[in-house]
Amino acid sequence: NRHCLLDITPSAIEQLNYAECYPIVIYFKVSNRRIIKQIRNEHGKLYQKSSRRLFENAERLEYFYSYLFTSIINLDSSINWYEKLKSQIEFQQEESIWMSNERFIEKDLLKSDEYF
């Protein structure tokens, strides 16, 4: 019942999927940049980027890579995001993952630096 929390790029998620290590990918969606400002004021600023730029990056990420998301958590000012995150992880870890009976391995992916 332990999971590591990572902030990784979409290409890294694709590489994990290709190597058949299927991650739980949860996207936090905000409806406007005011919510980003509010969250940053409550929890501190991890990045020096403006809330406008963070919001634009989030929109771009959702537009191009939403097919990688296992689930989406909508953030607003009244939500307890941590409880939603825990419940999504619990739900996702119980879900079945459909995969091929035969693994596509031309070379040993786990020993290859090409994918990691």
N, CA, C and O atoms as CSV, one atom per row, in Angstrom:
chain,resi,resn,atom,element,x,y,z
A,1,ASN,N,N,0.805,-1.199,0.000
A,1,ASN,CA,C,0.000,0.000,0.000
A,1,ASN,C,C,0.847,1.262,0.000
A,1,ASN,O,O,0.441,2.290,0.542
A,2,ARG,N,N,1.999,1.184,-0.595
A,2,ARG,CA,C,2.857,2.361,-0.700
A,2,ARG,C,C,3.055,2.704,-2.162
A,2,ARG,O,O,3.174,1.828,-3.020
A,3,HIS,N,N,3.086,3.978,-2.418
A,3,HIS,CA,C,3.292,4.464,-3.775
A,3,HIS,C,C,4.263,5.623,-3.715
A,3,HIS,O,O,4.243,6.418,-2.776
A,4,CYS,N,N,5.110,5.714,-4.719
A,4,CYS,CA,C,5.963,6.894,-4.755
A,4,CYS,C,C,5.287,7.938,-5.628
A,4,CYS,O,O,4.643,7.616,-6.626
A,5,LEU,N,N,5.443,9.172,-5.239
A,5,LEU,CA,C,4.869,10.301,-5.948
A,5,LEU,C,C,5.967,10.939,-6.763
A,5,LEU,O,O,6.986,11.364,-6.218
A,6,LEU,N,N,5.766,11.010,-8.070
A,6,LEU,CA,C,6.782,11.566,-8.949
A,6,LEU,C,C,6.186,12.648,-9.827
A,6,LEU,O,O,5.025,12.573,-10.227
A,7,ASP,N,N,6.973,13.629,-10.113
A,7,ASP,CA,C,6.616,14.657,-11.082
A,7,ASP,C,C,7.483,14.377,-12.303
A,7,ASP,O,O,8.646,14.780,-12.346
A,8,ILE,N,N,6.919,13.682,-13.303
A,8,ILE,CA,C,7.714,13.277,-14.458
A,8,ILE,C,C,7.083,13.774,-15.749
A,8,ILE,O,O,5.926,14.193,-15.775
A,9,THR,N,N,7.857,13.721,-16.804
A,9,THR,CA,C,7.410,14.209,-18.104
A,9,THR,C,C,6.513,13.180,-18.789
A,9,THR,O,O,6.560,11.995,-18.460
A,10,PRO,N,N,5.700,13.633,-19.737
A,10,PRO,CA,C,4.879,12.689,-20.504
A,10,PRO,C,C,5.703,11.639,-21.245
A,10,PRO,O,O,5.276,10.489,-21.354
A,11,SER,N,N,6.857,12.009,-21.746
A,11,SER,CA,C,7.680,11.016,-22.450
A,11,SER,C,C,8.177,9.936,-21.488
A,11,SER,O,O,8.331,8.783,-21.890
A,12,ALA,N,N,8.429,10.286,-20.234
A,12,ALA,CA,C,8.832,9.285,-19.240
A,12,ALA,C,C,7.676,8.329,-18.942
A,12,ALA,O,O,7.899,7.137,-18.731
A,13,ILE,N,N,6.448,8.842,-18.925
A,13,ILE,CA,C,5.277,7.984,-18.729
A,13,ILE,C,C,5.136,7.024,-19.905
A,13,ILE,O,O,4.844,5.844,-19.715
A,14,GLU,N,N,5.343,7.529,-21.119
A,14,GLU,CA,C,5.270,6.674,-22.303
A,14,GLU,C,C,6.330,5.577,-22.251
A,14,GLU,O,O,6.067,4.439,-22.640
A,15,GLN,N,N,7.518,5.913,-21.777
A,15,GLN,CA,C,8.579,4.913,-21.661
A,15,GLN,C,C,8.227,3.849,-20.620
A,15,GLN,O,O,8.492,2.665,-20.828
A,16,LEU,N,N,7.636,4.263,-19.511
A,16,LEU,CA,C,7.197,3.294,-18.503
A,16,LEU,C,C,6.122,2.366,-19.071
A,16,LEU,O,O,6.155,1.157,-18.842
A,17,ASN,N,N,5.175,2.936,-19.810
A,17,ASN,CA,C,4.137,2.112,-20.430
A,17,ASN,C,C,4.734,1.138,-21.427
A,17,ASN,O,O,4.329,-0.023,-21.478
A,18,TYR,N,N,5.690,1.596,-22.220
A,18,TYR,CA,C,6.335,0.740,-23.211
A,18,TYR,C,C,7.078,-0.414,-22.540
A,18,TYR,O,O,7.125,-1.525,-23.070
A,19,ALA,N,N,7.651,-0.143,-21.381
A,19,ALA,CA,C,8.372,-1.173,-20.627
A,19,ALA,C,C,7.427,-2.028,-19.775
A,19,ALA,O,O,7.873,-2.864,-18.990
A,20,GLU,N,N,6.114,-1.808,-19.940
A,20,GLU,CA,C,5.067,-2.534,-19.225
A,20,GLU,C,C,5.124,-2.337,-17.715
A,20,GLU,O,O,4.803,-3.248,-16.952
A,21,CYS,N,N,5.531,-1.156,-17.291
A,21,CYS,CA,C,5.440,-0.722,-15.895
A,21,CYS,C,C,4.375,0.366,-15.884
A,21,CYS,O,O,4.689,1.546,-16.040
A,22,TYR,N,N,3.141,-0.016,-15.704
A,22,TYR,CA,C,2.026,0.900,-15.897
A,22,TYR,C,C,1.804,1.761,-14.658
A,22,TYR,O,O,1.337,1.259,-13.635
A,23,PRO,N,N,2.131,3.049,-14.734
A,23,PRO,CA,C,1.985,3.929,-13.572
A,23,PRO,C,C,0.549,4.419,-13.409
A,23,PRO,O,O,-0.229,4.429,-14.363
A,24,ILE,N,N,0.217,4.818,-12.210
A,24,ILE,CA,C,-1.031,5.531,-11.952
A,24,ILE,C,C,-0.712,7.002,-12.189
A,24,ILE,O,O,0.091,7.594,-11.467
A,25,VAL,N,N,-1.339,7.585,-13.193
A,25,VAL,CA,C,-1.057,8.970,-13.568
A,25,VAL,C,C,-2.283,9.809,-13.237
A,25,VAL,O,O,-3.324,9.684,-13.881
A,26,ILE,N,N,-2.153,10.658,-12.235
A,26,ILE,CA,C,-3.271,11.491,-11.798
A,26,ILE,C,C,-2.948,12.943,-12.125
A,26,ILE,O,O,-1.914,13.480,-11.726
A,27,TYR,N,N,-3.856,13.553,-12.854
A,27,TYR,CA,C,-3.689,14.941,-13.291
A,27,TYR,C,C,-4.585,15.835,-12.438
A,27,TYR,O,O,-5.777,15.572,-12.286
A,28,PHE,N,N,-3.998,16.892,-11.884
A,28,PHE,CA,C,-4.762,17.874,-11.123
A,28,PHE,C,C,-5.154,19.004,-12.062
A,28,PHE,O,O,-4.297,19.734,-12.561
A,29,LYS,N,N,-6.448,19.143,-12.299
A,29,LYS,CA,C,-6.959,20.131,-13.245
A,29,LYS,C,C,-7.488,21.350,-12.497
A,29,LYS,O,O,-8.238,21.230,-11.528
A,30,VAL,N,N,-7.082,22.519,-12.969
A,30,VAL,CA,C,-7.600,23.770,-12.416
A,30,VAL,C,C,-8.398,24.481,-13.497
A,30,VAL,O,O,-8.058,24.411,-14.678
A,31,SER,N,N,-9.455,25.162,-13.091
A,31,SER,CA,C,-10.305,25.837,-14.066
A,31,SER,C,C,-9.802,27.229,-14.423
A,31,SER,O,O,-10.120,27.753,-15.491
A,32,ASN,N,N,-9.014,27.829,-13.530
A,32,ASN,CA,C,-8.456,29.155,-13.838
A,32,ASN,C,C,-7.193,29.386,-13.007
A,32,ASN,O,O,-6.898,28.638,-12.075
A,33,ARG,N,N,-6.467,30.423,-13.360
A,33,ARG,CA,C,-5.182,30.658,-12.680
A,33,ARG,C,C,-5.348,31.213,-11.268
A,33,ARG,O,O,-4.407,31.172,-10.474
A,34,ARG,N,N,-6.530,31.729,-10.947
A,34,ARG,CA,C,-6.785,32.219,-9.588
A,34,ARG,C,C,-6.637,31.078,-8.577
A,34,ARG,O,O,-6.149,31.286,-7.466
A,35,ILE,N,N,-7.054,29.895,-8.963
A,35,ILE,CA,C,-6.935,28.728,-8.083
A,35,ILE,C,C,-5.469,28.378,-7.869
A,35,ILE,O,O,-5.071,28.014,-6.762
A,36,ILE,N,N,-4.669,28.486,-8.917
A,36,ILE,CA,C,-3.226,28.241,-8.779
A,36,ILE,C,C,-2.625,29.235,-7.795
A,36,ILE,O,O,-1.827,28.857,-6.937
A,37,LYS,N,N,-3.004,30.499,-7.914
A,37,LYS,CA,C,-2.511,31.525,-6.977
A,37,LYS,C,C,-2.890,31.181,-5.543
A,37,LYS,O,O,-2.066,31.280,-4.634
A,38,GLN,N,N,-4.129,30.780,-5.349
A,38,GLN,CA,C,-4.607,30.456,-4.005
A,38,GLN,C,C,-3.836,29.269,-3.427
A,38,GLN,O,O,-3.428,29.305,-2.267
A,39,ILE,N,N,-3.637,28.229,-4.217
A,39,ILE,CA,C,-2.901,27.053,-3.746
A,39,ILE,C,C,-1.459,27.423,-3.429
A,39,ILE,O,O,-0.906,26.967,-2.428
A,40,ARG,N,N,-0.852,28.238,-4.267
A,40,ARG,CA,C,0.534,28.651,-4.031
A,40,ARG,C,C,0.649,29.501,-2.773
A,40,ARG,O,O,1.639,29.395,-2.049
A,41,ASN,N,N,-0.336,30.333,-2.500
A,41,ASN,CA,C,-0.314,31.148,-1.283
A,41,ASN,C,C,-0.451,30.283,-0.030
A,41,ASN,O,O,0.171,30.567,0.993
A,42,GLU,N,N,-1.265,29.229,-0.112
A,42,GLU,CA,C,-1.478,28.353,1.041
A,42,GLU,C,C,-0.302,27.412,1.293
A,42,GLU,O,O,0.043,27.149,2.445
A,43,HIS,N,N,0.313,26.905,0.227
A,43,HIS,CA,C,1.319,25.851,0.367
A,43,HIS,C,C,2.727,26.269,-0.033
A,43,HIS,O,O,3.651,25.460,0.050
A,44,GLY,N,N,2.908,27.481,-0.454
A,44,GLY,CA,C,4.233,27.941,-0.846
A,44,GLY,C,C,4.488,27.751,-2.333
A,44,GLY,O,O,3.842,26.940,-2.996
A,45,LYS,N,N,5.436,28.512,-2.833
A,45,LYS,CA,C,5.774,28.459,-4.251
A,45,LYS,C,C,6.945,27.513,-4.458
A,45,LYS,O,O,8.035,27.729,-3.930
A,46,LEU,N,N,6.705,26.457,-5.237
A,46,LEU,CA,C,7.784,25.531,-5.563
A,46,LEU,C,C,8.535,25.986,-6.809
A,46,LEU,O,O,9.711,25.670,-6.985
A,47,TYR,N,N,7.852,26.727,-7.665
A,47,TYR,CA,C,8.445,27.174,-8.924
A,47,TYR,C,C,8.394,28.694,-8.994
A,47,TYR,O,O,7.511,29.324,-8.411
A,48,GLN,N,N,9.331,29.264,-9.698
A,48,GLN,CA,C,9.373,30.715,-9.844
A,48,GLN,C,C,8.460,31.216,-10.957
A,48,GLN,O,O,8.274,32.424,-11.106
A,49,LYS,N,N,7.891,30.302,-11.738
A,49,LYS,CA,C,7.026,30.699,-12.846
A,49,LYS,C,C,5.765,31.365,-12.317
A,49,LYS,O,O,5.308,31.076,-11.211
A,50,SER,N,N,5.212,32.258,-13.125
A,50,SER,CA,C,3.979,32.938,-12.743
A,50,SER,C,C,2.807,31.966,-12.814
A,50,SER,O,O,2.874,30.942,-13.495
A,51,SER,N,N,1.743,32.296,-12.109
A,51,SER,CA,C,0.562,31.431,-12.128
A,51,SER,C,C,-0.049,31.379,-13.526
A,51,SER,O,O,-0.624,30.361,-13.910
A,52,ARG,N,N,0.069,32.455,-14.283
A,52,ARG,CA,C,-0.432,32.465,-15.660
A,52,ARG,C,C,0.315,31.455,-16.509
A,52,ARG,O,O,-0.297,30.695,-17.259
A,53,ARG,N,N,1.634,31.442,-16.396
A,53,ARG,CA,C,2.444,30.504,-17.180
A,53,ARG,C,C,2.197,29.059,-16.734
A,53,ARG,O,O,2.132,28.161,-17.573
A,54,LEU,N,N,2.060,28.828,-15.438
A,54,LEU,CA,C,1.749,27.480,-14.951
A,54,LEU,C,C,0.399,27.005,-15.485
A,54,LEU,O,O,0.248,25.846,-15.869
A,55,PHE,N,N,-0.578,27.906,-15.505
A,55,PHE,CA,C,-1.903,27.557,-16.022
A,55,PHE,C,C,-1.835,27.236,-17.514
A,55,PHE,O,O,-2.457,26.275,-17.966
A,56,GLU,N,N,-1.090,28.027,-18.282
A,56,GLU,CA,C,-0.936,27.768,-19.718
A,56,GLU,C,C,-0.234,26.432,-19.963
A,56,GLU,O,O,-0.624,25.682,-20.858
A,57,ASN,N,N,0.791,26.136,-19.178
A,57,ASN,CA,C,1.487,24.848,-19.304
A,57,ASN,C,C,0.555,23.682,-18.977
A,57,ASN,O,O,0.595,22.645,-19.639
A,58,ALA,N,N,-0.276,23.856,-17.963
A,58,ALA,CA,C,-1.221,22.805,-17.581
A,58,ALA,C,C,-2.242,22.563,-18.687
A,58,ALA,O,O,-2.583,21.417,-18.978
A,59,GLU,N,N,-2.731,23.640,-19.307
A,59,GLU,CA,C,-3.678,23.485,-20.416
A,59,GLU,C,C,-3.040,22.748,-21.589
A,59,GLU,O,O,-3.664,21.883,-22.202
A,60,ARG,N,N,-1.807,23.094,-21.890
A,60,ARG,CA,C,-1.088,22.442,-22.989
A,60,ARG,C,C,-0.857,20.960,-22.680
A,60,ARG,O,O,-1.032,20.101,-23.545
A,61,LEU,N,N,-0.469,20.680,-21.456
A,61,LEU,CA,C,-0.249,19.299,-21.033
A,61,LEU,C,C,-1.532,18.479,-21.169
A,61,LEU,O,O,-1.504,17.356,-21.672
A,62,GLU,N,N,-2.640,19.035,-20.724
A,62,GLU,CA,C,-3.915,18.328,-20.818
A,62,GLU,C,C,-4.332,18.126,-22.273
A,62,GLU,O,O,-4.846,17.063,-22.624
A,63,TYR,N,N,-4.121,19.116,-23.112
A,63,TYR,CA,C,-4.528,19.028,-24.517
A,63,TYR,C,C,-3.755,17.937,-25.257
A,63,TYR,O,O,-4.347,17.149,-25.993
A,64,PHE,N,N,-2.451,17.889,-25.067
A,64,PHE,CA,C,-1.616,16.968,-25.837
A,64,PHE,C,C,-1.445,15.587,-25.205
A,64,PHE,O,O,-1.195,14.616,-25.920
A,65,TYR,N,N,-1.574,15.479,-23.892
A,65,TYR,CA,C,-1.224,14.226,-23.220
A,65,TYR,C,C,-2.322,13.650,-22.332
A,65,TYR,O,O,-2.033,12.818,-21.472
A,66,SER,N,N,-3.549,14.062,-22.513
A,66,SER,CA,C,-4.622,13.556,-21.646
A,66,SER,C,C,-4.825,12.051,-21.786
A,66,SER,O,O,-5.364,11.416,-20.880
A,67,TYR,N,N,-4.401,11.474,-22.904
A,67,TYR,CA,C,-4.529,10.022,-23.084
A,67,TYR,C,C,-3.651,9.240,-22.097
A,67,TYR,O,O,-3.862,8.043,-21.903
A,68,LEU,N,N,-2.683,9.895,-21.482
A,68,LEU,CA,C,-1.815,9.234,-20.503
A,68,LEU,C,C,-2.399,9.236,-19.092
A,68,LEU,O,O,-1.942,8.483,-18.231
A,69,PHE,N,N,-3.396,10.069,-18.851
A,69,PHE,CA,C,-3.933,10.229,-17.499
A,69,PHE,C,C,-4.796,9.032,-17.117
A,69,PHE,O,O,-5.672,8.613,-17.874
A,70,THR,N,N,-4.537,8.494,-15.941
A,70,THR,CA,C,-5.370,7.431,-15.392
A,70,THR,C,C,-6.641,8.030,-14.808
A,70,THR,O,O,-7.719,7.445,-14.917
A,71,SER,N,N,-6.512,9.195,-14.190
A,71,SER,CA,C,-7.675,9.913,-13.677
A,71,SER,C,C,-7.343,11.398,-13.568
A,71,SER,O,O,-6.183,11.809,-13.618
A,72,ILE,N,N,-8.402,12.182,-13.420
A,72,ILE,CA,C,-8.269,13.635,-13.307
A,72,ILE,C,C,-8.975,14.075,-12.029
A,72,ILE,O,O,-10.108,13.676,-11.760
A,73,ILE,N,N,-8.287,14.903,-11.248
A,73,ILE,CA,C,-8.883,15.493,-10.051
A,73,ILE,C,C,-9.060,16.977,-10.317
A,73,ILE,O,O,-8.090,17.696,-10.557
A,74,ASN,N,N,-10.311,17.429,-10.272
A,74,ASN,CA,C,-10.603,18.842,-10.469
A,74,ASN,C,C,-10.366,19.590,-9.161
A,74,ASN,O,O,-10.910,19.233,-8.116
A,75,LEU,N,N,-9.552,20.623,-9.239
A,75,LEU,CA,C,-9.252,21.428,-8.056
A,75,LEU,C,C,-10.094,22.694,-8.065
A,75,LEU,O,O,-10.221,23.359,-9.093
A,76,ASP,N,N,-10.658,23.015,-6.936
A,76,ASP,CA,C,-11.267,24.317,-6.726
A,76,ASP,C,C,-10.986,24.715,-5.288
A,76,ASP,O,O,-10.321,23.978,-4.560
A,77,SER,N,N,-11.470,25.838,-4.883
A,77,SER,CA,C,-11.099,26.347,-3.561
A,77,SER,C,C,-11.704,25.538,-2.414
A,77,SER,O,O,-11.210,25.622,-1.290
A,78,SER,N,N,-12.755,24.760,-2.664
A,78,SER,CA,C,-13.413,24.055,-1.565
A,78,SER,C,C,-12.998,22.589,-1.442
A,78,SER,O,O,-13.472,21.894,-0.545
A,79,ILE,N,N,-12.151,22.124,-2.295
A,79,ILE,CA,C,-11.826,20.693,-2.346
A,79,ILE,C,C,-10.660,20.346,-1.423
A,79,ILE,O,O,-9.716,21.121,-1.272
A,80,ASN,N,N,-10.744,19.182,-0.820
A,80,ASN,CA,C,-9.610,18.634,-0.087
A,80,ASN,C,C,-8.884,17.711,-1.057
A,80,ASN,O,O,-9.239,16.540,-1.184
A,81,TRP,N,N,-7.890,18.222,-1.729
A,81,TRP,CA,C,-7.228,17.490,-2.815
A,81,TRP,C,C,-6.505,16.245,-2.316
A,81,TRP,O,O,-6.410,15.255,-3.041
A,82,TYR,N,N,-6.001,16.280,-1.102
A,82,TYR,CA,C,-5.260,15.134,-0.586
A,82,TYR,C,C,-6.171,13.919,-0.403
A,82,TYR,O,O,-5.786,12.800,-0.741
A,83,GLU,N,N,-7.358,14.133,0.122
A,83,GLU,CA,C,-8.314,13.029,0.293
A,83,GLU,C,C,-8.743,12.475,-1.057
A,83,GLU,O,O,-8.876,11.262,-1.219
A,84,LYS,N,N,-8.959,13.357,-2.027
A,84,LYS,CA,C,-9.312,12.909,-3.384
A,84,LYS,C,C,-8.176,12.094,-3.989
A,84,LYS,O,O,-8.416,11.082,-4.648
A,85,LEU,N,N,-6.951,12.529,-3.768
A,85,LEU,CA,C,-5.788,11.812,-4.289
A,85,LEU,C,C,-5.709,10.410,-3.690
A,85,LEU,O,O,-5.517,9.432,-4.411
A,86,LYS,N,N,-5.858,10.319,-2.377
A,86,LYS,CA,C,-5.807,9.008,-1.723
A,86,LYS,C,C,-6.903,8.084,-2.235
A,86,LYS,O,O,-6.652,6.905,-2.483
A,87,SER,N,N,-8.107,8.602,-2.397
A,87,SER,CA,C,-9.201,7.746,-2.867
A,87,SER,C,C,-8.983,7.317,-4.314
A,87,SER,O,O,-9.334,6.193,-4.675
A,88,GLN,N,N,-8.414,8.183,-5.149
A,88,GLN,CA,C,-8.122,7.800,-6.531
A,88,GLN,C,C,-7.038,6.729,-6.592
A,88,GLN,O,O,-7.136,5.795,-7.388
A,89,ILE,N,N,-6.020,6.853,-5.771
A,89,ILE,CA,C,-4.959,5.837,-5.742
A,89,ILE,C,C,-5.526,4.501,-5.280
A,89,ILE,O,O,-5.225,3.463,-5.869
A,90,GLU,N,N,-6.339,4.518,-4.236
A,90,GLU,CA,C,-6.961,3.279,-3.759
A,90,GLU,C,C,-7.822,2.649,-4.844
A,90,GLU,O,O,-7.787,1.434,-5.037
A,91,PHE,N,N,-8.593,3.464,-5.551
A,91,PHE,CA,C,-9.446,2.961,-6.630
A,91,PHE,C,C,-8.609,2.392,-7.770
A,91,PHE,O,O,-8.889,1.298,-8.261
A,92,GLN,N,N,-7.587,3.126,-8.192
A,92,GLN,CA,C,-6.771,2.708,-9.334
A,92,GLN,C,C,-5.965,1.447,-9.045
A,92,GLN,O,O,-5.773,0.625,-9.941
A,93,GLN,N,N,-5.496,1.280,-7.826
A,93,GLN,CA,C,-4.689,0.095,-7.536
A,93,GLN,C,C,-5.538,-1.169,-7.500
A,93,GLN,O,O,-4.995,-2.270,-7.590
A,94,GLU,N,N,-6.851,-1.039,-7.372
A,94,GLU,CA,C,-7.749,-2.191,-7.405
A,94,GLU,C,C,-8.202,-2.538,-8.821
A,94,GLU,O,O,-8.697,-3.640,-9.059
A,95,GLU,N,N,-8.038,-1.612,-9.760
A,95,GLU,CA,C,-8.468,-1.832,-11.140
A,95,GLU,C,C,-7.567,-2.838,-11.845
A,95,GLU,O,O,-6.371,-2.929,-11.567
A,96,SER,N,N,-8.162,-3.586,-12.755
A,96,SER,CA,C,-7.383,-4.520,-13.572
A,96,SER,C,C,-6.665,-3.768,-14.679
A,96,SER,O,O,-7.151,-2.753,-15.179
A,97,ILE,N,N,-5.513,-4.277,-15.048
A,97,ILE,CA,C,-4.763,-3.717,-16.166
A,97,ILE,C,C,-4.735,-4.778,-17.250
A,97,ILE,O,O,-4.283,-5.900,-17.022
A,98,TRP,N,N,-5.217,-4.422,-18.420
A,98,TRP,CA,C,-5.239,-5.359,-19.533
A,98,TRP,C,C,-3.944,-5.255,-20.297
A,98,TRP,O,O,-3.538,-4.176,-20.727
A,99,MET,N,N,-3.300,-6.397,-20.459
A,99,MET,CA,C,-2.045,-6.422,-21.193
A,99,MET,C,C,-1.937,-7.732,-21.966
A,99,MET,O,O,-2.658,-8.689,-21.687
A,100,SER,N,N,-1.060,-7.763,-22.906
A,100,SER,CA,C,-0.872,-8.917,-23.772
A,100,SER,C,C,-0.298,-10.099,-22.995
A,100,SER,O,O,0.457,-9.922,-22.039
A,101,ASN,N,N,-0.671,-11.314,-23.425
A,101,ASN,CA,C,-0.079,-12.514,-22.826
A,101,ASN,C,C,1.388,-12.644,-23.179
A,101,ASN,O,O,2.188,-13.151,-22.392
A,102,GLU,N,N,1.735,-12.179,-24.370
A,102,GLU,CA,C,3.115,-12.263,-24.832
A,102,GLU,C,C,3.768,-10.898,-24.689
A,102,GLU,O,O,3.228,-9.886,-25.134
A,103,ARG,N,N,4.903,-10.886,-24.079
A,103,ARG,CA,C,5.639,-9.622,-23.933
A,103,ARG,C,C,6.438,-9.357,-25.180
A,103,ARG,O,O,7.076,-10.259,-25.724
A,104,PHE,N,N,6.404,-8.120,-25.636
A,104,PHE,CA,C,7.197,-7.714,-26.781
A,104,PHE,C,C,8.578,-7.330,-26.267
A,104,PHE,O,O,8.781,-6.233,-25.747
A,105,ILE,N,N,9.517,-8.246,-26.421
A,105,ILE,CA,C,10.875,-7.970,-25.960
A,105,ILE,C,C,11.839,-8.412,-27.046
A,105,ILE,O,O,12.045,-9.605,-27.267
A,106,GLU,N,N,12.421,-7.439,-27.713
A,106,GLU,CA,C,13.481,-7.746,-28.668
A,106,GLU,C,C,14.821,-7.759,-27.956
A,106,GLU,O,O,15.763,-8.434,-28.372
A,107,LYS,N,N,14.882,-7.009,-26.892
A,107,LYS,CA,C,16.066,-6.995,-26.039
A,107,LYS,C,C,15.577,-6.832,-24.607
A,107,LYS,O,O,14.427,-6.456,-24.385
A,108,ASP,N,N,16.402,-7.099,-23.679
A,108,ASP,CA,C,15.995,-7.026,-22.285
A,108,ASP,C,C,15.831,-5.562,-21.885
A,108,ASP,O,O,16.814,-4.865,-21.634
A,109,LEU,N,N,14.570,-5.099,-21.827
A,109,LEU,CA,C,14.287,-3.690,-21.555
A,109,LEU,C,C,14.713,-3.265,-20.155
A,109,LEU,O,O,15.113,-2.121,-19.941
A,110,LEU,N,N,14.628,-4.176,-19.219
A,110,LEU,CA,C,14.954,-3.804,-17.845
A,110,LEU,C,C,16.438,-3.541,-17.647
A,110,LEU,O,O,16.830,-2.842,-16.712
A,111,LYS,N,N,17.271,-4.103,-18.532
A,111,LYS,CA,C,18.709,-3.878,-18.421
A,111,LYS,C,C,19.194,-2.813,-19.395
A,111,LYS,O,O,20.376,-2.470,-19.417
A,112,SER,N,N,18.280,-2.299,-20.191
A,112,SER,CA,C,18.650,-1.335,-21.215
A,112,SER,C,C,18.521,0.088,-20.688
A,112,SER,O,O,17.522,0.434,-20.057
A,113,ASP,N,N,19.528,0.908,-20.945
A,113,ASP,CA,C,19.471,2.322,-20.575
A,113,ASP,C,C,18.690,3.128,-21.601
A,113,ASP,O,O,18.412,4.308,-21.386
A,114,GLU,N,N,18.339,2.502,-22.704
A,114,GLU,CA,C,17.646,3.207,-23.774
A,114,GLU,C,C,16.273,3.706,-23.339
A,114,GLU,O,O,15.819,4.745,-23.818
A,115,TYR,N,N,15.604,2.986,-22.440
A,115,TYR,CA,C,14.245,3.332,-22.048
A,115,TYR,C,C,14.153,3.976,-20.678
A,115,TYR,O,O,13.082,4.452,-20.301
A,116,PHE,N,N,15.232,4.006,-19.928
A,116,PHE,CA,C,15.181,4.578,-18.584
A,116,PHE,C,C,16.233,5.632,-18.396
A,116,PHE,O,O,16.333,6.220,-17.319
